[in-house]
Amino acid sequence: MIRPPATTRAHLRPNHRVPFAAGIVLTGILAAASLPSPAAAAQAPRARAPRGQAPRAQASGPTADCGSVTTCYTPHELQVAYGVAPLLARGIDGRGETVVLPELAEPQFPLQVSDIRQDLAQFDKLFHLPAAHLRSVTTLSPSASPWLANQEEVLDTEMVHAVAPGATIVELMVSAASLESVPAAVTASVAALRLGSSLGGVISISAAGQTGGEHCDTRTEVTALHSALEVAATRHVTVVAASGDIGAVGEPCDVVEGLTGGNFPPFKEVNLPAADPLVLAAGGTNLTADHKNGAYIAESAWGLPFGDPGSQFQASGGGFSRVVARPSYQEGVPDVAAIASPHTGMAVVTSTGGGSYTIEGHGGTSASAPLWAGLIALADQYAGHHLGFVNSAIYRIGSGTLYHKAFHDITSGDNSVSFPPETITGYQAKAGWDPVTGWGSPNASVLVPLLAR
């Protein structure tokens, strides 16, 4: 989900003295110039704030969100925390691979928009990343403004680029009207999966492609989604999807309400397409890493109090399907997890024109899904071919002797949610797999070679 901006914006102009950088847009599921080589970028010093920038004043309370490079994590810090940096230093940066992002074309609802090319140019310049390889495909939704991006698209794109800076990113445009009803959402998701699986080796679904809690979808719609996912699997394409941002409660059937914050009746359930066993479902965490060098310190399940009671932005989606049959090795949703709390989010850069930009705190499982998509692109490059369906390998690793080397096992937190006066009890994170964080977050330096085998 995307909730409204928590503060007003103040623009940054690099090399000019300004009081501070502000501006937060929180995203969830629904949420360049010539630069150093990937290996050099991986070893570069931690990015500094532009001269004259001071840390952004934080909102009070436990849901205060990051809003500068001193409070948000930089791409380099995430690369270190999740074990990506050693791979980048070896040239495993996603080069030759393509990640497809279904995104909403020319959104008709009140979200901030920007030019994704300018956003990435600023992102790359600030964090010393190589210029992004970016394409826009408008086959499904012809557009006069194919580079116009909402904050969901900016988060997806910059997160993939932070993890796999050498990969090509395809913005696959789908109609904004696709989220106005479940049938329209399913139709758009099926079309995006079928076309996307011919464009790249990984598809990451955050907002566009979501179809709501599983009670929203008819049996025919569930079958149509699964058939499209079978096509992707046959083509050796990995499909990653955000597990949801309302904890043990499913996303609303009117998916637009997830973007605009409308009211809806809460059902304890999981979401589609994340619940389908052919999808790698990504849950969310609170990450604690060293802001000096990115060293991993700890992680817990993302949930209250680092969420907003009564809203559609509260906790890592997760639970057990009552609709979709699962293979014997797979219990529920999600399969894996990564950073999702905006309180500990990645610094996402949005260009505002004229060399100005904002640094914003982003979160939700719309952050963890593209992170895992970028990681799979690294594994594809490492293997020398598309791995495609990786879930069975993930579960073998999780059940094996190298589990605690390949994953950070998350054992604290839960995904209970609050719709005052009602509290819906979720699930507890625990040792091994759990229906909040799956097997946990990645240590890519170990996990990627294991997946590539």
C-alpha positions as CSV (number, residue, x, y, z in Angstrom):
1,M,0.0,0.0,0.0
2,I,1.0,3.6,-0.3
3,R,-0.1,5.9,2.5
4,P,-0.2,9.7,2.1
5,P,2.9,11.8,2.7
6,A,3.7,12.2,6.3
7,T,5.5,15.5,5.9
8,T,5.8,18.3,3.4
9,R,8.8,18.2,1.0
10,A,12.0,20.2,1.0
11,H,14.2,19.9,-2.1
12,L,17.9,19.2,-2.1
13,R,20.3,20.9,-4.4
14,P,23.6,19.2,-4.4
15,N,26.6,21.6,-3.6
16,H,24.2,24.3,-2.3
17,R,23.6,24.9,1.3
18,V,20.2,23.9,2.4
19,P,18.8,23.4,5.9
20,F,17.9,19.7,5.6
21,A,16.4,17.0,3.3
22,A,12.8,16.2,4.0
23,G,10.0,14.3,2.4
24,I,8.5,10.9,3.1
25,V,6.3,8.9,0.9
26,L,5.7,5.4,2.3
27,T,5.2,2.7,-0.2
28,G,4.1,-0.9,0.3
29,I,2.6,-3.7,-1.7
30,L,-0.2,-2.4,-3.1
31,A,3.8,-1.1,-2.4
32,A,23.3,8.7,-16.1
33,A,26.5,9.7,-16.3
34,S,29.6,7.5,-16.6
35,L,30.2,6.1,-13.1
36,P,32.4,3.5,-11.4
37,S,32.3,-0.2,-12.4
38,P,30.1,-2.5,-10.3
39,A,33.2,-3.9,-8.5
40,A,34.4,-0.4,-7.7
41,A,31.0,0.6,-6.6
42,A,30.8,-2.3,-4.2
43,Q,34.1,-1.2,-2.6
44,A,33.4,2.6,-2.6
45,P,33.1,4.5,0.7
46,R,29.6,4.9,2.1
47,A,27.7,7.6,0.4
48,R,27.7,11.0,2.1
49,A,25.0,13.6,2.2
50,P,25.4,16.5,-0.3
51,R,27.4,19.4,1.2
52,G,25.3,21.5,3.5
53,Q,22.7,18.7,4.2
54,A,21.9,18.0,7.8
55,P,20.0,14.9,9.1
56,R,16.2,15.3,8.6
57,A,14.2,16.0,11.7
58,Q,12.4,12.8,12.6
59,A,8.7,12.6,13.5
60,S,8.1,11.5,17.0
61,G,7.0,8.0,18.0
62,P,7.9,4.5,17.0
63,T,6.8,4.9,13.4
64,A,9.2,7.7,12.7
65,D,10.7,7.1,9.2
66,C,14.1,7.6,7.7
67,G,14.5,10.6,5.4
68,S,18.2,11.2,4.8
69,V,21.4,9.2,4.0
70,T,22.3,9.4,7.7
71,T,19.1,7.7,8.8
72,C,18.0,5.6,5.8
73,Y,20.3,2.8,4.6
74,T,22.4,3.5,1.5
75,P,22.6,0.9,-1.3
76,H,26.1,0.1,-0.2
77,E,25.0,-0.5,3.4
78,L,22.3,-2.9,2.1
79,Q,24.8,-4.6,-0.1
80,V,27.0,-5.3,2.9
81,A,24.2,-6.2,5.3
82,Y,22.7,-8.8,2.9
83,G,26.0,-10.2,1.7
84,V,25.7,-8.8,-1.8
85,A,29.0,-6.7,-1.7
86,P,31.4,-9.7,-2.1
87,L,29.5,-10.8,-5.2
88,L,29.6,-7.3,-6.7
89,A,33.4,-7.2,-6.1
90,R,33.7,-10.4,-8.1
91,G,31.7,-8.9,-11.0
92,I,28.5,-10.7,-10.1
93,D,26.3,-7.7,-10.6
94,G,23.4,-8.9,-12.7
95,R,25.0,-8.0,-16.1
96,G,23.4,-9.9,-18.9
97,E,20.2,-10.4,-16.9
98,T,16.8,-8.6,-17.1
99,V,14.3,-7.9,-14.3
100,V,10.8,-7.1,-15.4
101,L,8.7,-4.7,-13.2
102,P,5.0,-4.5,-14.0
103,E,4.1,-0.9,-13.2
104,L,1.1,1.4,-13.5
105,A,1.1,3.7,-16.5
106,E,-0.1,7.3,-16.0
107,P,-1.8,6.7,-12.6
108,Q,-5.1,8.4,-12.2
109,F,-5.0,8.5,-8.4
110,P,-3.2,11.2,-6.3
111,L,0.3,9.9,-6.2
112,Q,3.5,11.9,-6.7
113,V,5.0,11.3,-10.2
114,S,8.5,11.9,-11.6
115,D,10.6,10.9,-14.6
116,I,12.2,7.5,-13.7
117,R,15.2,8.2,-15.8
118,Q,16.0,11.4,-13.9
119,D,15.3,9.6,-10.6
120,L,17.9,6.9,-11.4
121,A,20.4,9.4,-12.6
122,Q,20.3,11.2,-9.3
123,F,20.3,7.9,-7.4
124,D,23.3,6.6,-9.3
125,K,25.2,9.9,-8.9
126,L,24.5,10.2,-5.1
127,F,25.4,6.5,-4.4
128,H,28.2,5.9,-6.9
129,L,26.4,3.3,-8.8
130,P,26.8,2.5,-12.5
131,A,24.3,4.0,-14.9
132,A,21.1,1.9,-15.0
133,H,20.1,0.0,-18.1
134,L,16.4,0.9,-18.4
135,R,13.7,0.0,-20.9
136,S,10.0,0.9,-21.0
137,V,7.5,-1.5,-22.7
138,T,4.1,-0.1,-23.4
139,T,2.6,-3.0,-25.3
140,L,-0.1,-3.6,-22.7
141,S,-0.8,0.1,-22.1
142,P,0.2,2.5,-24.8
143,S,1.3,5.8,-23.2
144,A,2.4,9.2,-24.3
145,S,4.5,9.4,-21.1
146,P,6.2,6.0,-20.7
147,W,8.8,7.3,-18.3
148,L,6.3,8.8,-15.9
149,A,6.7,7.0,-12.6
150,N,4.8,6.9,-9.3
151,Q,6.6,6.3,-6.0
152,E,5.9,2.5,-6.2
153,E,7.8,2.3,-9.5
154,V,10.7,4.4,-8.1
155,L,11.1,2.1,-5.1
156,D,10.9,-1.0,-7.2
157,T,13.4,0.2,-9.7
158,E,16.0,1.7,-7.4
159,M,15.8,-1.4,-5.1
160,V,16.6,-3.8,-8.0
161,H,19.3,-1.5,-9.2
162,A,20.9,-1.3,-5.7
163,V,21.2,-5.1,-5.5
164,A,21.9,-5.9,-9.2
165,P,23.4,-2.7,-10.6
166,G,24.4,-4.4,-13.9
167,A,21.0,-5.8,-14.7
168,T,18.6,-4.4,-17.3
169,I,15.3,-3.2,-15.8
170,V,12.2,-3.3,-17.9
171,E,9.3,-1.1,-16.9
172,L,6.3,-3.1,-18.2
173,M,3.4,-0.7,-18.2
174,V,-0.1,-1.8,-17.3
175,S,-3.2,0.3,-17.3
176,A,-3.9,2.2,-14.0
177,A,-7.5,1.2,-14.5
178,S,-6.4,-2.4,-13.9
179,L,-6.7,-1.9,-10.2
180,E,-10.3,-0.7,-10.2
181,S,-11.8,-4.2,-9.9
182,V,-10.6,-7.8,-9.2
183,P,-11.4,-9.0,-12.8
184,A,-9.5,-6.1,-14.3
185,A,-6.6,-6.8,-11.9
186,V,-6.4,-10.5,-12.7
187,T,-6.6,-9.8,-16.4
188,A,-3.7,-7.3,-16.2
189,S,-1.7,-9.6,-14.0
190,V,-2.1,-12.5,-16.4
191,A,-1.1,-10.3,-19.4
192,A,1.9,-8.9,-17.5
193,L,3.1,-12.4,-16.5
194,R,2.7,-13.8,-20.0
195,L,4.4,-10.9,-21.7
196,G,7.0,-10.4,-18.9
197,S,8.2,-14.0,-19.1
198,S,9.3,-13.3,-22.7
199,L,11.2,-10.2,-21.7
200,G,13.5,-11.3,-18.9
201,G,14.5,-14.0,-16.4
202,V,12.9,-12.4,-13.3
203,I,9.5,-10.7,-12.7
204,S,8.9,-8.7,-9.5
205,I,5.3,-7.9,-8.6
206,S,4.6,-5.1,-6.1
207,A,1.5,-3.0,-6.9
208,A,0.6,-3.8,-10.6
209,G,-0.2,-7.4,-10.7
210,Q,-1.8,-7.7,-7.2
211,T,-5.3,-9.1,-7.1
212,G,-6.2,-8.6,-3.4
213,G,-6.8,-11.1,-0.6
214,E,-7.5,-14.6,-1.9
215,H,-11.2,-14.5,-1.0
216,C,-11.5,-11.8,-3.7
217,D,-10.6,-14.1,-6.6
218,T,-13.0,-16.6,-8.1
219,R,-11.9,-20.1,-8.8
220,T,-11.6,-19.2,-12.5
221,E,-9.4,-16.2,-11.7
222,V,-7.2,-18.3,-9.5
223,T,-6.8,-20.8,-12.3
224,A,-6.0,-18.1,-14.8
225,L,-3.3,-16.7,-12.5
226,H,-1.8,-20.1,-12.0
227,S,-1.8,-20.9,-15.7
228,A,0.1,-17.7,-16.4
229,L,2.6,-18.6,-13.7
230,E,3.0,-22.0,-15.2
231,V,4.0,-20.3,-18.5
232,A,6.7,-18.3,-16.6
233,A,8.0,-21.5,-14.9
234,T,8.1,-23.3,-18.3
235,R,10.2,-20.4,-19.6
236,H,12.5,-20.6,-16.6
237,V,11.4,-17.2,-15.3
238,T,11.4,-16.6,-11.5
239,V,8.3,-14.6,-10.3
240,V,8.7,-12.7,-7.0
241,A,5.7,-11.1,-5.3
242,A,5.2,-8.9,-2.2
243,S,3.3,-10.9,0.5
244,G,1.3,-7.9,1.6
245,D,1.4,-5.0,4.1
246,I,-1.6,-5.8,6.4
247,G,0.0,-8.7,8.3
248,A,-2.4,-11.6,8.8
249,V,-5.1,-9.6,6.9
250,G,-5.6,-9.8,3.2
251,E,-5.4,-6.8,0.9
252,P,-8.8,-5.2,-0.1
253,C,-10.6,-6.5,-3.1
254,D,-10.8,-3.0,-4.4
255,V,-7.1,-2.8,-4.9
256,V,-7.1,1.0,-5.5
257,E,-8.1,1.4,-1.9
258,G,-4.7,0.0,-1.1
259,L,-3.2,3.0,-2.8
260,T,-5.5,5.6,-1.5
261,G,-6.2,4.4,2.1
262,G,-9.9,3.6,1.8
263,N,-11.8,1.6,4.4
264,F,-12.4,-2.2,3.9
265,P,-13.6,-5.2,5.9
266,P,-10.5,-7.1,7.3
267,F,-10.3,-10.8,6.5
268,K,-7.6,-13.0,8.0
269,E,-6.1,-14.5,4.9
270,V,-3.2,-14.3,2.4
271,N,-2.9,-12.6,-0.9
272,L,-2.7,-13.5,-4.5
273,P,-0.5,-13.9,-6.4
274,A,1.9,-14.4,-3.4
275,A,-0.1,-17.4,-2.2
276,D,0.5,-19.3,-5.4
277,P,3.2,-22.0,-4.9
278,L,4.9,-21.0,-8.2
279,V,5.6,-17.5,-6.7
280,L,8.5,-16.6,-4.5
281,A,6.6,-14.6,-1.9
282,A,8.6,-12.0,0.0
283,G,7.7,-10.9,3.5
284,G,9.1,-7.9,5.4
285,T,11.5,-7.2,8.3
286,N,13.0,-4.4,10.4
287,L,16.7,-4.4,9.7
288,T,19.4,-3.1,12.0
289,A,22.8,-2.6,10.4
290,D,25.8,-0.5,11.1
291,H,25.4,2.9,9.5
292,K,29.2,3.2,9.3
293,N,30.0,0.1,7.3
294,G,26.7,-1.7,6.7
295,A,27.5,-4.7,8.9
296,Y,24.5,-6.8,9.7
297,I,23.4,-6.5,13.4
298,A,19.9,-7.9,13.8
299,E,16.5,-8.2,12.2
300,S,12.9,-8.7,13.4
301,A,9.6,-9.2,11.7
302,W,8.1,-6.0,10.4
303,G,4.9,-5.2,12.3
304,L,3.4,-3.0,15.0
305,P,4.6,-0.7,16.5
306,F,6.5,0.1,13.3
307,G,3.3,0.3,11.4
308,D,0.1,2.4,11.5
309,P,-2.9,0.9,13.4
310,G,-6.1,1.1,11.4
311,S,-4.4,1.5,8.1
312,Q,-3.3,-0.8,5.3
313,F,0.4,-0.4,6.2
314,Q,1.0,-2.4,9.4
315,A,3.0,-5.6,9.1
316,S,4.5,-8.3,6.9
317,G,1.8,-10.2,5.0
318,G,1.7,-13.9,5.9
319,G,-0.4,-16.9,6.8
320,F,-1.9,-20.0,5.2
321,S,-3.9,-20.4,2.1
322,R,-7.4,-21.7,2.1
323,V,-7.7,-21.7,-1.7
324,V,-4.4,-22.8,-3.2
325,A,-3.0,-26.4,-2.8
326,R,0.7,-26.3,-1.8
327,P,3.5,-28.8,-2.4
328,S,4.5,-30.9,0.6
329,Y,7.6,-29.0,1.3
330,Q,5.9,-25.6,1.4
331,E,3.6,-24.6,4.4
332,G,2.4,-21.1,3.8
333,V,3.3,-17.5,2.9
334,P,5.8,-15.9,2.7
335,D,8.8,-18.0,1.5
336,V,11.5,-15.4,2.3
337,A,11.8,-11.8,3.6
338,A,13.9,-8.7,3.6
339,I,13.9,-5.0,4.7
340,A,10.3,-3.6,4.7
341,S,9.9,-1.2,7.6
342,P,10.2,2.4,6.5
343,H,11.7,3.2,9.9
344,T,14.8,1.3,8.6
345,G,14.3,1.7,4.9
346,M,16.6,2.3,1.9
347,A,17.2,5.9,0.8
348,V,15.1,6.3,-2.3
349,V,15.8,9.3,-4.5
350,T,13.2,11.2,-6.5
351,S,14.2,13.9,-8.9
352,T,12.2,17.1,-8.7
353,G,13.9,18.9,-11.6
354,G,16.6,21.4,-12.0
355,G,19.1,19.2,-10.2
356,S,16.9,19.0,-7.1
357,Y,15.8,15.8,-5.5
358,T,14.2,14.3,-2.4
359,I,15.4,11.5,-0.2
360,E,12.5,9.5,1.1
361,G,11.8,6.7,3.5
362,H,10.1,3.8,1.8
363,G,8.8,0.5,3.1
364,G,6.4,-2.4,2.9
365,T,6.9,-5.7,1.1
366,S,7.1,-3.6,-2.1
367,A,10.7,-3.1,-0.9
368,S,11.5,-6.7,-0.1
369,A,10.1,-8.2,-3.4
370,P,12.4,-6.2,-5.8
371,L,15.3,-6.8,-3.5
372,W,14.8,-10.5,-3.9
373,A,14.3,-10.1,-7.6
374,G,17.7,-8.4,-7.9
375,L,19.2,-11.2,-5.9
376,I,17.8,-13.8,-8.2
377,A,19.3,-11.9,-11.2
378,L,22.7,-12.3,-9.5
379,A,22.1,-16.0,-9.1
380,D,21.1,-16.3,-12.7
381,Q,24.3,-14.6,-13.8
382,Y,26.3,-16.8,-11.4
383,A,24.7,-19.9,-12.8
384,G,25.1,-18.8,-16.4
385,H,21.4,-19.5,-17.1
386,H,17.9,-18.6,-15.8
387,L,17.1,-20.5,-12.7
388,G,13.4,-20.1,-13.1
389,F,11.4,-21.8,-10.3
390,V,13.6,-21.5,-7.2
391,N,11.2,-22.3,-4.4
392,S,12.1,-26.0,-4.0
393,A,15.8,-25.1,-3.8
394,I,15.0,-22.4,-1.2
395,Y,13.3,-24.9,0.9
396,R,16.0,-27.5,0.5
397,I,18.6,-24.9,1.7
398,G,16.3,-23.9,4.5
399,S,16.1,-27.5,5.7
400,G,19.8,-28.2,5.3
401,T,23.0,-27.8,7.2
402,L,23.9,-24.5,5.5
403,Y,20.6,-22.7,6.4
404,H,22.1,-20.4,9.0
405,K,24.9,-19.4,6.7
406,A,22.7,-18.7,3.7
407,F,19.9,-17.0,5.6
408,H,19.4,-14.7,8.6
409,D,16.9,-16.6,10.7
410,I,14.4,-14.1,12.1
411,T,12.9,-15.2,15.4
412,S,11.3,-12.1,16.9
413,G,8.2,-10.1,16.1
414,D,4.8,-11.0,14.6
415,N,2.2,-9.8,12.1
416,S,-0.8,-9.0,14.3
417,V,-2.7,-5.9,13.1
418,S,-5.0,-3.4,14.8
419,F,-8.3,-2.0,13.4
420,P,-9.5,-0.3,16.6
421,P,-11.2,-1.5,18.6
422,E,-10.4,-4.9,17.1
423,T,-7.0,-6.6,17.0
424,I,-6.5,-9.5,14.6
425,T,-3.9,-11.9,16.0
426,G,-1.3,-12.9,13.5
427,Y,1.6,-15.2,13.6
428,Q,4.9,-15.2,15.5
429,A,8.3,-15.3,14.0
430,K,10.3,-18.3,15.2
431,A,13.3,-20.4,14.4
432,G,13.3,-21.8,10.9
433,W,10.4,-21.1,8.6
434,D,7.5,-19.0,9.9
435,P,4.4,-17.4,8.3
436,V,5.7,-13.9,8.8
437,T,9.3,-13.9,7.4
438,G,9.5,-17.3,5.7
439,W,13.0,-18.6,6.0
440,G,14.3,-15.1,6.7
441,S,16.5,-12.6,4.8
442,P,19.4,-13.5,2.6
443,N,23.2,-13.8,3.1
444,A,23.7,-13.5,-0.7
445,S,27.4,-14.4,-0.6
446,V,26.4,-17.9,0.5
447,L,22.9,-18.2,-0.9
448,V,23.5,-17.2,-4.5
449,P,26.2,-19.9,-5.1
450,L,23.9,-22.5,-3.5
451,L,21.0,-21.5,-5.7
452,A,23.2,-21.4,-8.8
453,R,24.1,-25.1,-8.2
